[in-house]
Amino acid sequence: MLEKIFKLKSHNTTLGTEFMGGITTFLAMAYILFVNANILADAGMDPAAVFAATAIAAIVGSLIMGLYANLPIAVAPGMGMNAFFAYVIVLKYGYTYQDALAATLIAGIIFFFISISGLRAKVITAIPESLKIAVGVGIGFFITFIGLQEAGIIVPDPATFITLGDLTNPTTLLALFGLVVTIVLMARKFKGAVFFGIVATAIVGIITNLAPLPTGILKIPGTEIASLFGVAITNIPSFVTTGSIVNVIVIIFVLLFVDFFDTAGTIVSVTRAAGLVDDKGDIKNGNRAFMADSVGTVAGAVVGTNTTTSYIESLAGISVGARTGLATVFTALCFFIFLFFSPLLSIIIPAVTAPALIIVGSLMSKEVAKIDYSDFPAAIGAFMTMLLILLSYNISKGLAFGFLIYTIAMVAAGRFKEVPVTIYVLDVFFVLMLFFTL
């Protein structure tokens, strides 16, 4: 049966290899269970409920990716979008988390229809590669900055806006310990370094009385799931009618845009590393992969979490031989098992997850080397995108500045005919966003 579904022999792999690949991928990305709960808690959500929703979204998305697309790419709620969800949509724009879930659901549904149409290829082609890269890098900087704040390493300052915090503060020292441990594990190429860095920091936090003892180990999820289930659906009218229509469009666009290109970049990188592209360079079951990711987002929003995406950490599973969707099924099984460990959240204080944010942000920024700095319009657009996402504390406005500056530079260089119509349409939208949104 497994051979019929996953074609193990033709992929030159075995059940044992796929099993190890699936577990390795899970360990590399398991941090999202704790980090996502911690970040969305800042939006007023119950951490235990988010923990359960995160696990369920990862289970659904990964199962579809494994069984339908037969690719060794795990799916789970994404970093970057959780920060946009909590710190921009809710805390900056003033929407409720229920409204933010509704926005996530709408974006997921749109992504699904884009995935089954030919629009995906046209949009990807229209946007310069440097700007695509800049969005991911800028979000990486944004996430790292949040981690530094959570750790107390960077604090507000009335004269310089921000400055170095008190490094003798006990919780800051705990975060620094976690950062050093995670860096050492990463440098030693330890599988699941970020996850085990969180575990080590939590243990030290308990020993030093900086983190509370867990209230338990195992718990069957029930009320947690029920408290968020379906909230996204019932709050669609509220989200659409709250604030200006431009705000609504901006939020949905950013959710869609970032997920769209984050997913595209991950799927391309992982499938190439696994040798799962044909002679023309096309991804095997590429359309199915995008559909699996979009369905994961819809499912995640319904159960109560942010946008899901394909995880670059799947490369960890690839490195030990995973080549089919069976590995992804095993990853989903691991998330199912951890669904019952929500009581451990009581020990996950901000100082425990801060190192993970810092490290994950740094990993997202490595693509900066691929920006074409010999092309000035693309380079200045990418630079301003990255810088403004960080300094404005807003992914959407950083994105807007970058695209507009790119267009201005292209027109000034006499290359306006090289700018696709799609970009000009987006620019009009971005101008409206900057002048008429909060």
C-alpha positions, 0 to 999 in steps of 0.5 A, a space after each residue: 500500500 505504501 509503495 502504491 501511494 508514495 512510490 518508494 522504490 522509484 524515489 530510491 528510499 525506504 520506510 525506515 529512511 522516510 521515518 527518520 526524515 519525518 522525525 528529523 523535520 519535526 524536531 527542526 520545526 517543533 519550536 513553532 508549537 511554543 513560539 506561536 502560542 507565545 506570540 499570539 498570546 500577545 494578541 489576547 489569545 489563549 496560549 493553550 488554545 493556540 498550541 492546539 490549533 497550531 498542532 492541528 493546522 500542522 497535522 492537516 497541512 502536512 497530511 495533505 502535502 504528504 498524501 496528495 502532493 507526495 512531497 517531503 515538505 512539512 506545513 505549519 503556521 508560519 513565522 513572520 505571519 504570526 508577528 504580523 497577525 499579533 503586532 500589526 493587525 491586532 496591536 497596531 491596526 486595532 482589530 480583534 484576534 477574531 477579526 485577524 483569524 477571519 482575515 487569515 481565512 479569507 486570504 487562505 481561500 483566495 490563495 487556494 483559488 490562485 493555486 488552481 489557476 494560472 495566475 500564480 505563474 504570472 504573478 511570480 514572473 511579474 515581481 522582481 526576484 530581489 523584491 521577493 527576497 527582500 520581503 522574507 529577509 525583512 521579516 527575518 529582521 523583524 522577527 529577530 528584533 521582536 526576539 531581542 525585545 522579548 529577551 530584554 537585550 534591546 529596550 526603549 530609550 527616550 533619546 535614541 529610541 532603542 538601546 542595549 538593555 540591562 544584561 545583568 537582569 536575570 531573565 535577560 541572562 536566561 535568554 542569553 543562555 538560551 541564545 548561546 546554547 542554540 548557537 552552539 547546537 546550530 554550529 555543531 549541526 545538531 538536528 532540532 537545535 532550535 527546539 532543544 535550545 528551547 528545552 534547555 532554556 526552559 529547564 534552566 529557567 525552572 532550576 533558577 525559579 525564573 520559569 514556573 513548574 509545569 502544571 502537568 505533562 499530558 492533557 487531552 485537548 477539548 475546551 481549547 479547541 472548542 474556544 477558537 473553532 469556527 471563530 474565523 468564519 463567524 467573524 468575517 462580517 465583523 472584519 470586513 466592516 471594521 475600519 476602512 475598506 483599504 485596511 481590509 484590502 491591505 491586510 488580506 493582500 499582505 497575508 496573501 503576498 507573503 504566504 504566496 512567495 514564502 511558500 514558493 521559495 520553500 517548495 522550490 528550494 526543498 524540491 531542488 535539494 531532494 532532486 524532485 524537479 523534472 528536466 525542465 526544472 518544473 516541480 513534480 506535483 507543484 500545483 498540488 503542493 500549493 493547494 496543500 499549503 493553501 488548504 492548510 491555511 484555511 484549516 488553520 484559520 478555522 481551528 484558530 491560528 495564523 497563516 500556514 506555510 511550507 517549512 524550509 526546515 524540511 531540508 533537515 529531513 531531506 538531509 537524512 534521505 527523505 524523498 516522498 510524502 511519507 516522511 511528511 505523514 510521519 511529521 504530521 504524526 509527531 505533531 499529533 502526539 505533541 497535541 497532548 503536551 499543552 501543559 508544558 506551555 506554563 514554563 515557556 516564558 518570553 525569555 525561553 522563546 526569545 532565542 528561537 525568534 532571534 535564530 529563526 530570524 537570522 536564518 530567514 535573512 540568509 537569502 540577502 546574498 541573492 539580491 542583485 546589487 548590480 541592478 540599482 532599482 532592484 537593489 534600492 527597492 529591496 534595501 528599503 523594503 528590508 529596512 522599512 519593515 524593521 523600522 516601521 514595525 510593519 510588514 505591509 508598509 515596508 513592502 509598500 515603500 520598497 515597491 514604490 521606490 523600485 518603480 520610481 528608480 526604474 522610471 528615472 532610469 528610463 526603464 519604465 517599459 520593463 516594469 510589468 503592468 502588475 507592478 504599476 497596479 500594485 503601486 497604485 494600491 500601495 499609495 492608497 494604503 500609505 495615505 489612507 490606512 492607520 
